[in-house]
Amino acid sequence: MARILILVLFSFVFSFQASAQKDLQFTCLDSVFAYAGKNSSVSKTDAQQVILARFGKLASYLNILNLRNPLTFNLTDNTALPVSFIPANLLGGPPGKFKEITLGQQYLGNFTVAPQIDIINAGAWSRIRTATLNEELTTEQNSINTKTLFESIAACYYNILSFQEQLVMIQSNLTATDTLLGIVTGKFNQGLVRQQDVNDVNVNKLSLTDKEQELELSLEQQYNSLILLCDAPAGTKLVIQEKLGYEASFPSSMTANSQLLFKASVLQTELARADMRTNRLMNSPVVSLVYANSYYQNSNDRFFDYGPGEQWLNSVYFGAKVTWNLPDVNQLVAARNSKINYSIAEINLEHNKVQDEVSNAQLQLDYQKAWSAVNSAKQIYQLKDQNYSMARNQYDQQILPFDKLLLAFNEQVNNHLNYNSALANLLYVKSKIDLNNKLK
């Protein structure tokens, strides 16, 4: 019995730990960025792209010498040797006649080692510049990918903060609505208010309940999106613990100075220029050192003939070789394409320079609009909240009709939600500017 209890306890503890491992709690946006930076498919793919670019750069250095070391082993069976005709008188025959003779041997064996190394190869040297620029461009492009990913994460994050707190507000207002409904129902039973007043409170409660359900679904959608963006394991439950800082102060303006697109375009233009130069230099002469060491054996009896007098003969040579390949159609097309790609890169460079400037200016305007919206929403909410408190007191003193009280209540609720949304939007825009300035 004790053994069974231990097993059950162990299973319970294990299942609890496994469940706990599926819960991810975040206290701030940076903690989500840190998790996504390690686990998202975007980050992992970018890391692999960097590795590929580095291997490409390493290969370009190793390819300068372009060491080749071919090993060749041939066995040839001349089943029908070629026939030659020579004057018969050379072999003691009558003049004017020809005699057939067979030259060569039937079984030929050959083994050759022929290493070759380039000492002057302008095209290979030019590829180093191309590979270096490609590595830098890959790093810059990864920054753009990271910025795009993090901006999407920030949008989900602040939507979640907003929806979570809106849910709390709605639930609190549902409680207040229940209180109003109790008051109105009591007065209706006393014949002091109309059935219409009771119906209005019930309609208001139904509207808030519908809003609550809508927020719950929207919140779940945002959490699912965040799980996908972070590539969290299936079944993971995310929990955002941060709250919107209603009392926090924000500067009235912020400066955005991102140049990611422009810097990437500069590298793309330099890469296109280097590629164009490489294609031209590929047709340059290549000077190589060559060496060959061969062993061969010919026999009319069999392969690998070890009979008397048979042996493997050796042949060795060493020298220099100049190779100059005249351009073919494919090389001419590649050169033309690289020139066109360079022209396109220059056009994109000018466009992206302007785009960065416009995007920075737009972000600054978005922040100013969001900041202004928060301040207005805050003041309006405070006034509407004050109006509702006064309306409640006036209603209790039977000075204000119930429909005016309900109107004040709804305005207070709606403006509280507006204030929440405006603050979440301000924080989102601020996070975008911070990202742009950090990943510049």
Secondary structure, DSSP 8 states (H G I E B T S, - for coil): -HHHHHHHHHHHHHHHHHHHHTEEEESSHHHHHHHHHHH-HHHHHHHHHHHHHHHHHHHHHHTTT--B--EEEEEEE-SS--EEEEEGGGGT--TT-EEEEE-S-SEEEEEEE--EEEEE-HHHHHHHHHHHHHHHHHHHHHHHHHHHHHHHHHHHHHHHHHHHHHHHHHHHHHHHHHHHHHHHHHHHHTTSS-HHHHHHHHHHHHHHHHHHHHHHHHHHHHHHHHHHHHT--TT-EEEE-----TT----S-------HHHHHHHHHHHHHHHHHHHHHHTTS-EEEEEEEEEEEEEESS-SS--STT---EEEEEEEEEEE-----HHHHHHHHHHHHHHHHHHHHHHHHHHHHHHHHHHHHHHHHHHHHHHHHHHHHHHHHHHHHHHHHHHHHTT-S-HHHHHHHHHHHHHHHHHHHHHHHHHHHHHHHHHHHHHT-
